[in-house]
Amino acid sequence: MSLTTKLFQEFFEGKIDLVKKRLDIILRKRKDDPWLWFLKALIEVKSKSYNEALEAVEEAIGLKKEFYEAWVLRGVILRNLEHFDDALFSFDQAIKLRMIEDNYEDYEIKIEKAKTYIKMGDKKRAKSIVDEILLINPEDDELKSLLEALY
């Protein structure tokens, strides 16, 4: 198991403080690893340090432009900072990259985009996206909560 994989595993096991300490040390030596910067952004999001998270995710994207997961996280961070247009751009970028990489229309990214429109108060656009998602995966639990927010 690679070091990066181990750090992600520990993160998802809830060992946030341990991972953060290790990551700070490792990033001094491995500044060119986009996955480590992505993990740093996840940790900062978890602690609601959105500006620091944005810096980290932009490092990841700078190292790997086609990193669609980082574009999704960037969108989530920007939505939390209420930079809605930039968040929507990030989600659109992630959708494009996902199609290029896997030829897969990722409805979960569209869910994030719909959440952004809801937070903006634009329920009409959110509903339009939700209608698209209903055609792809009508059973998604998160989609059900979006529908509740719309009606």
C-alpha positions as CSV (number, residue, x, y, z in Angstrom):
1,M,0.0,0.0,0.0
2,S,1.4,3.4,-1.0
3,L,1.9,6.1,1.6
4,T,-0.7,8.3,-0.1
5,T,-3.2,5.4,0.0
6,K,-2.5,4.8,3.6
7,L,-3.0,8.5,4.4
8,F,-6.4,8.5,2.6
9,Q,-7.4,5.3,4.5
10,E,-6.5,6.9,7.8
11,F,-8.4,10.1,6.8
12,F,-11.6,8.1,6.1
13,E,-11.1,6.2,9.3
14,G,-11.4,9.6,11.1
15,K,-7.8,10.0,12.1
16,I,-7.8,13.5,10.9
17,D,-5.2,15.0,13.3
18,L,-2.7,12.2,12.7
19,V,-3.1,12.5,8.9
20,K,-2.7,16.3,9.1
21,K,0.5,16.0,11.1
22,R,2.0,13.4,8.7
23,L,0.8,15.3,5.6
24,D,2.4,18.6,6.7
25,I,5.8,16.8,6.9
26,I,5.4,14.8,3.7
27,L,4.3,17.8,1.7
28,R,7.6,19.5,2.4
29,K,9.3,16.7,0.4
30,R,6.6,15.7,-2.1
31,K,5.2,19.1,-3.2
32,D,4.5,17.7,-6.7
33,D,1.9,15.1,-5.7
34,P,-1.6,16.3,-6.6
35,W,-3.2,13.7,-4.4
36,L,-1.5,14.9,-1.3
37,W,-2.7,18.4,-2.0
38,F,-6.2,17.1,-2.6
39,L,-6.0,15.3,0.8
40,K,-4.8,18.5,2.4
41,A,-7.8,20.3,0.9
42,L,-10.2,17.6,2.3
43,I,-8.7,18.0,5.7
44,E,-9.1,21.8,5.6
45,V,-12.8,21.4,4.4
46,K,-13.4,19.1,7.3
47,S,-12.2,21.8,9.7
48,K,-14.2,24.5,7.7
49,S,-10.9,26.3,6.7
50,Y,-12.2,27.0,3.2
51,N,-9.6,29.5,2.2
52,E,-6.8,27.1,3.1
53,A,-8.7,24.3,1.4
54,L,-9.0,26.4,-1.8
55,E,-5.3,27.0,-1.8
56,A,-4.6,23.3,-1.5
57,V,-7.0,22.2,-4.1
58,E,-5.7,24.8,-6.5
59,E,-2.2,23.4,-6.0
60,A,-3.6,19.9,-6.9
61,I,-5.2,21.3,-10.0
62,G,-2.1,23.2,-10.9
63,L,-0.2,19.9,-10.8
64,K,-2.8,17.9,-12.7
65,K,-5.2,19.9,-14.8
66,E,-7.4,16.9,-15.6
67,F,-8.0,16.0,-11.9
68,Y,-11.8,16.0,-12.0
69,E,-12.1,15.1,-8.4
70,A,-10.2,18.2,-7.4
71,W,-12.4,20.3,-9.7
72,V,-15.4,18.9,-7.8
73,L,-13.9,19.7,-4.4
74,R,-13.0,23.2,-5.7
75,G,-16.6,23.7,-6.6
76,V,-17.8,22.6,-3.1
77,I,-15.2,24.9,-1.5
78,L,-16.2,27.9,-3.6
79,R,-19.9,27.2,-2.9
80,N,-19.2,27.3,0.8
81,L,-17.3,30.6,0.2
82,E,-20.4,31.8,-1.7
83,H,-18.4,32.3,-4.9
84,F,-21.2,30.7,-6.9
85,D,-20.1,31.5,-10.5
86,D,-16.7,30.0,-9.9
87,A,-18.2,27.0,-8.2
88,L,-20.5,26.4,-11.2
89,F,-17.5,26.7,-13.5
90,S,-15.6,24.1,-11.4
91,F,-18.5,21.7,-11.6
92,D,-18.8,22.2,-15.4
93,Q,-15.1,21.6,-15.7
94,A,-15.3,18.4,-13.6
95,I,-18.2,17.1,-15.8
96,K,-16.2,17.7,-19.0
97,L,-13.1,16.0,-17.6
98,R,-15.2,13.0,-16.4
99,M,-16.7,12.6,-19.8
100,I,-13.2,12.8,-21.4
101,E,-11.6,10.4,-18.9
102,D,-14.3,7.7,-18.6
103,N,-17.1,8.7,-21.1
104,Y,-19.3,8.8,-18.0
105,E,-22.0,11.3,-17.2
106,D,-21.5,11.7,-13.5
107,Y,-24.8,12.6,-11.9
108,E,-23.1,13.1,-8.5
109,I,-21.3,16.2,-9.9
110,K,-24.6,17.4,-11.3
111,I,-26.1,17.0,-7.7
112,E,-23.4,19.4,-6.5
113,K,-24.2,21.8,-9.2
114,A,-27.9,21.7,-8.3
115,K,-27.1,22.3,-4.6
116,T,-25.2,25.4,-5.7
117,Y,-28.2,26.7,-7.6
118,I,-30.4,26.0,-4.6
119,K,-28.0,27.9,-2.4
120,M,-28.1,30.8,-4.9
121,G,-31.9,30.8,-4.7
122,D,-32.2,29.7,-8.4
123,K,-34.6,26.9,-8.0
124,K,-35.6,26.9,-11.7
125,R,-32.0,26.0,-12.8
126,A,-31.7,23.5,-9.9
127,K,-34.9,21.8,-11.0
128,S,-33.7,21.6,-14.5
129,I,-30.6,19.7,-13.3
130,V,-32.6,17.5,-11.0
131,D,-34.8,16.5,-13.9
132,E,-31.6,15.4,-15.8
133,I,-30.5,13.4,-12.7
134,L,-33.9,11.7,-12.4
135,L,-33.3,10.2,-15.9
136,I,-29.9,8.9,-14.8
137,N,-30.4,7.6,-11.3
138,P,-33.9,8.3,-9.8
139,E,-33.1,6.3,-6.7
140,D,-30.2,8.4,-5.3
141,D,-30.7,9.3,-1.7
142,E,-29.1,12.7,-2.1
143,L,-31.4,13.4,-5.0
144,K,-34.4,12.8,-2.8
145,S,-33.2,15.5,-0.4
146,L,-32.7,17.9,-3.3
147,L,-36.3,17.3,-4.4
148,E,-37.5,18.1,-0.8
149,A,-35.5,21.4,-1.0
150,L,-37.1,22.3,-4.3
151,Y,-40.7,21.6,-3.2
